[in-house]
Amino acid sequence: MLILQSVVVFLATLVALRTYLRFAFNFALLDIPNPRSSHRLITPNGGGVVVGIVSLVVIFACLSNIALSFIAAAFLVLGVADDLADLNAKVKLIAHFLLLLLFVLLGDLTSFRLDVGYFHLSFSGVWILVPVIFAVWVVNAHNFMDGIDGLAAMESLFVFLAAAVGLYTLNYSALSAVCMMLGVSTLAFLISNFPPAKLFMGNSGSYFLGFCIAAMMLISWRFQSLLIWMWLIFYAAFMVDATLTLLGRLMVGQNCFKAHRTHLYQRLSDRYTVKAVLILLILIDLFWLLPIGIFATKGLADPFQLFVLAYSPLVGLYIYAASNLNANQAVSISSVLKKSR
C-alpha cells in the first residue's frame, strides 16, 4: 500500500510541476541572476509550492494533525509571500519564531528530554523556548543552504528517506509514512532542480521543507528522546555548514541579516562545480551519516557519542576546506581563530 501511495505522490508532484512551469513563465515568476547568484540563466522560481501543496495533503491524510497541517501551510504561504515581495529578514525571523512556538503549543509538544551522556536535561515550561529556537534555526539553515542547484532538494530527500527507515524500524509507522511521502515528492521536484536546474524551489520550498524537517524532529523527539540524535546526525551536513558560517560571520561583526556567498558549499561550487558539491554531499550522507544515524536509532551505542563521531570529521573538513579556499571569498572559522591568537 505504501508503495502505491508513493507512486501516486510522485506522479502527482511531477504533473503539478509541469503545470507550474507553464504558469511561472506566463506570470513571470522568474529568478533573474545577480552577482550573488550561482546560476547565469533566467529560471522559473517558486516550484517548492507544488511540493508543499502535495505534501500538505499527505500530512493531513497520514497524521490528521491539525497543528502540523496548519503551521506547515502558514510556512508555505510565508515563503510564497517572500518569493513575491522579498520580505524583511527580521520580520521573517520573528514570524518563524511565532509560528514554531504556536506549533509546539497547539501540537502539545511542551515537554522534551535530552540525554547527554550521564546528564539528563528536561525542557518544559519556559525552557520549551530552547527546542523552539532550535527549530527556528533548522528552518533558516535549510533556507540558507538552498543556494545552488539541487542541494536543498537532495539533502531533504536523504533526510526524509533515512528518517523514514529509522522510524519504521521503531514502529512509528505513521511518521515513517509521512517522511517517505515527503521524500518522494522532493524526489519528483529534484528531477527539475538537478543541475542545470529548470526550476528553483524558492523560499516557499525551503521554508516548507525546513519546517517539515524541524517538525518531524520535534514530534519524534517528543515520542522518544534518542530520536533527536538520529535527526541531528542525518542532518549534519547542513547543520555544520550553516552553523559554522553563521558563527564565523558573527565573530567578525558581519551583518547576519545581509545576503552573502560565504557558505562553504558556495565557495566549493565556485572553485569546482555544482555537481562536484552534490557528489560530495551524497558520499557524506550515504557512507558516513546514514550508518551512524542507524546505529543511533537502534541504540547500538551511546547516541551522544555517535553524534560527536558524526560531526567531528565534518567540522574538521569545514575548517580545512575553508582555510584552503581563497581567503578573499569568505570568512572562515579557521581565519577567525588565527586572528584571535
C-alpha positions in Angstrom: 0.0 0.0 0.0 2.8 2.4 0.9 4.5 1.7 -2.4 1.3 2.5 -4.3 0.8 5.7 -2.3 4.4 6.7 -3.0 3.9 6.2 -6.8 0.7 8.4 -6.7 2.5 11.2 -4.8 5.5 11.0 -7.1 3.3 11.2 -10.3 1.0 13.9 -8.8 4.1 16.1 -8.0 5.5 15.6 -11.5 2.2 16.6 -13.2 1.7 19.6 -10.9 5.3 20.7 -11.6 4.8 20.7 -15.3 1.7 22.8 -14.9 3.5 25.2 -12.6 6.4 25.6 -15.1 3.9 27.0 -17.7 2.3 29.1 -15.0 5.6 30.5 -13.9 6.6 31.6 -17.4 3.2 33.1 -18.2 3.2 35.2 -15.0 6.9 36.0 -15.0 7.7 34.1 -11.7 11.4 34.1 -12.7 14.7 34.3 -10.9 16.9 36.9 -12.5 20.6 36.3 -11.9 22.5 38.8 -9.8 26.2 39.0 -8.6 25.5 36.6 -5.7 23.7 34.0 -7.9 25.2 30.6 -8.7 23.2 30.5 -11.9 23.5 32.6 -15.1 20.2 31.9 -16.8 16.8 33.3 -16.0 15.0 30.4 -14.3 11.4 29.8 -13.1 11.2 30.2 -9.3 8.8 29.1 -6.5 8.4 25.4 -7.5 8.5 24.4 -3.9 4.9 25.5 -3.6 4.0 22.4 -5.6 5.9 20.1 -3.1 4.2 22.0 -0.3 0.6 21.5 -1.6 1.1 17.8 -2.4 2.8 17.3 1.0 0.1 19.1 2.9 -2.5 16.6 1.6 -0.2 13.7 2.6 0.5 15.1 6.1 -3.2 15.5 6.8 -4.2 12.2 5.4 -1.5 10.2 7.3 -1.5 12.0 10.6 -4.7 14.1 10.8 -2.6 16.6 12.8 -4.3 19.9 12.6 -1.5 21.8 14.2 1.1 20.4 11.9 -1.0 20.9 8.8 -1.9 24.5 9.7 1.6 25.7 10.6 3.1 23.9 7.5 0.5 25.8 5.4 1.5 29.0 7.1 5.2 28.5 6.3 4.3 27.8 2.7 2.2 31.0 2.5 5.0 32.9 4.2 7.5 31.5 1.6 5.3 32.4 -1.3 4.9 36.0 0.1 8.7 36.2 0.4 9.3 35.0 -3.1 6.9 37.6 -4.4 7.6 40.6 -2.2 11.1 39.9 -0.7 10.1 40.4 3.0 12.3 42.0 5.6 14.7 39.4 7.2 13.9 40.4 10.8 10.2 40.2 10.1 10.6 36.7 8.7 12.7 35.6 11.7 10.0 36.8 14.1 7.3 35.1 12.0 9.3 31.8 12.1 9.6 32.0 15.9 5.9 32.8 16.5 4.8 30.0 14.1 7.0 27.4 15.7 6.0 28.5 19.2 2.4 28.1 18.1 3.1 24.7 16.6 4.7 23.5 19.9 1.7 24.8 21.9 -1.0 23.6 19.6 0.7 20.2 19.0 1.1 19.5 22.7 4.9 19.4 22.3 5.5 21.1 25.6 8.0 18.7 27.3 11.2 17.2 25.9 14.0 15.2 27.4 17.6 15.2 26.2 20.1 12.6 27.4 23.7 13.7 27.0 25.9 11.0 28.4 25.3 10.9 32.1 23.3 14.1 32.1 19.6 14.2 31.6 18.1 17.5 30.6 14.4 18.4 30.6 12.8 21.2 28.6 9.4 22.3 29.8 7.7 25.5 31.0 9.7 28.5 29.8 12.6 26.2 28.8 10.4 25.0 25.9 11.8 28.0 24.1 15.0 26.1 23.7 13.5 23.5 21.3 11.6 26.3 19.6 14.7 28.4 18.9 16.5 25.2 17.7 13.6 24.6 15.3 13.8 28.2 14.0 17.5 27.6 13.3 16.7 24.4 11.3 14.2 26.3 9.1 16.6 29.1 8.5 19.6 26.8 8.0 17.6 24.9 5.3 16.9 28.2 3.6 20.5 29.4 3.8 21.7 26.1 2.2 19.4 26.5 -0.8 21.9 28.4 -2.9 22.9 26.0 -5.7 21.0 23.7 -8.0 19.8 20.5 -6.3 21.5 20.9 -2.9 18.5 21.6 -0.6 16.3 19.1 -2.5 18.9 16.4 -2.4 19.5 16.9 1.3 15.8 16.9 2.0 15.4 13.7 0.0 18.1 12.0 2.0 17.0 13.2 5.4 13.3 12.3 4.9 14.1 8.8 3.5 16.7 8.0 6.1 14.4 9.1 8.8 11.5 7.1 7.3 13.7 3.9 7.6 14.8 4.7 11.1 11.2 5.5 12.3 9.9 2.4 10.6 12.3 0.1 12.5 11.0 1.6 15.7 7.3 1.0 14.7 6.4 4.7 14.2 4.6 3.8 11.0 2.6 7.0 10.6 5.6 9.3 11.0 7.6 7.0 8.7 4.9 7.2 6.0 4.9 11.0 6.2 8.6 11.2 5.9 8.5 8.7 3.0 5.9 10.8 1.1 7.8 14.0 1.7 10.9 12.3 0.3 9.1 11.0 -2.7 7.6 14.4 -3.5 11.0 16.0 -3.1 12.5 13.4 -5.5 10.0 14.4 -8.2 11.0 18.1 -7.7 14.7 17.2 -7.8 14.3 16.0 -11.4 13.6 19.6 -12.4 16.0 21.1 -9.9 19.1 18.9 -10.7 21.9 21.0 -12.3 21.4 22.7 -14.6 18.1 23.5 -12.9 15.0 24.1 -14.9 13.1 25.2 -11.8 14.0 26.6 -8.4 12.1 25.8 -5.2 12.3 29.4 -3.9 11.7 30.3 -0.3 8.3 28.7 -0.5 10.0 25.4 -0.8 13.0 25.9 1.5 10.8 27.3 4.3 8.3 24.5 3.9 10.8 21.7 3.8 12.8 23.2 6.6 9.7 23.4 8.7 8.8 19.8 7.9 12.2 18.6 9.0 12.1 20.7 12.2 8.5 19.5 12.9 9.4 15.8 12.4 12.4 16.3 14.6 10.3 17.7 17.4 7.5 15.2 17.1 10.0 12.3 17.0 11.9 13.8 19.9 8.7 14.0 22.0 7.9 10.3 21.3 11.4 9.0 22.1 14.3 11.2 23.3 17.0 9.3 21.4 15.4 10.1 18.1 16.6 13.7 18.2 20.1 12.3 17.8 19.1 10.4 14.7 17.7 13.5 13.1 20.7 15.6 14.1 23.1 13.0 12.6 21.2 12.7 9.3 21.0 16.5 9.0 24.7 17.0 10.0 26.0 18.2 6.6 23.7 21.2 6.5 24.0 21.9 10.2 27.8 22.1 10.1 28.0 24.4 7.1 25.1 26.7 8.1 26.1 26.9 11.8 29.9 27.5 11.3 29.3 30.0 8.6 27.0 32.0 10.9 29.4 31.8 13.8 32.2 33.0 11.5 30.2 36.0 10.4 29.2 36.8 13.9 32.8 36.7 15.2 34.0 39.2 12.7 31.0 41.5 13.1 29.3 41.0 9.8 25.6 41.7 9.4 23.9 38.3 9.6 20.7 39.6 8.0 22.5 40.6 4.9 22.7 38.2 1.9 26.1 36.7 1.2 28.1 34.0 -0.5 30.3 32.8 2.3 28.9 29.3 2.8 31.4 26.5 2.2 29.2 24.9 -0.4 29.0 28.1 -2.3 32.8 28.5 -2.3 33.3 24.9 -3.3 30.9 25.3 -6.2 32.8 28.4 -7.3 36.1 26.6 -7.1 35.0 23.3 -8.6 31.4 22.6 -9.9 27.9 22.3 -8.5 27.8 18.6 -9.4 31.1 18.0 -7.5 29.5 19.6 -4.4 26.4 17.3 -4.8 28.6 14.2 -5.2 30.5 15.2 -2.0 27.1 15.6 -0.2 25.9 12.2 -1.4 29.1 10.5 -0.3 29.0 12.1 3.2 25.3 11.3 3.6 25.2 7.7 2.4 28.6 6.4 3.6 29.1 8.4 6.8 25.9 9.8 8.3 23.5 7.1 7.3 25.2 4.2 9.1 25.9 6.3 12.2 22.3 7.5 12.3 21.0 3.9 12.0 23.3 2.9 14.9 21.9 5.7 17.0 18.3 4.8 16.1 18.8 1.2 17.1 20.6 2.1 20.4 23.7 0.1 19.4 25.9 2.8 21.0 25.6 5.9 23.1 23.7 8.3 20.8 25.6 11.4 22.0 28.9 9.7 21.3 27.7 8.8 17.8 26.6 12.4 17.4 30.2 13.6 18.2 31.6 10.9 15.9 29.3 12.1 13.1 30.1 15.8 13.5 33.8 15.9 14.4 35.1 15.0 10.9 32.6 17.3 9.2 33.8 20.2 11.4 37.4 19.4 10.6 36.6 19.1 6.9 34.9 22.5 7.0 37.8 24.2 8.7 40.4 22.5 6.4 38.5 23.3 3.2 37.7 26.8 4.3 41.3 27.5 5.1 42.4 26.3 1.7 40.0 28.4 -0.3 40.6 31.9 -1.3 40.5 34.0 1.9 39.0 36.9 0.0 36.0 34.9 -1.0 34.6 34.5 2.5 35.2 34.5 6.2 36.2 31.1 7.5 36.3 29.8 11.1 40.0 29.0 10.7 40.9 32.6 9.7 38.9 33.9 12.7 40.9 31.5 15.0 44.2 32.7 13.6 43.2 36.4 14.1 42.3 35.7 17.8 45.8 34.2 18.6 
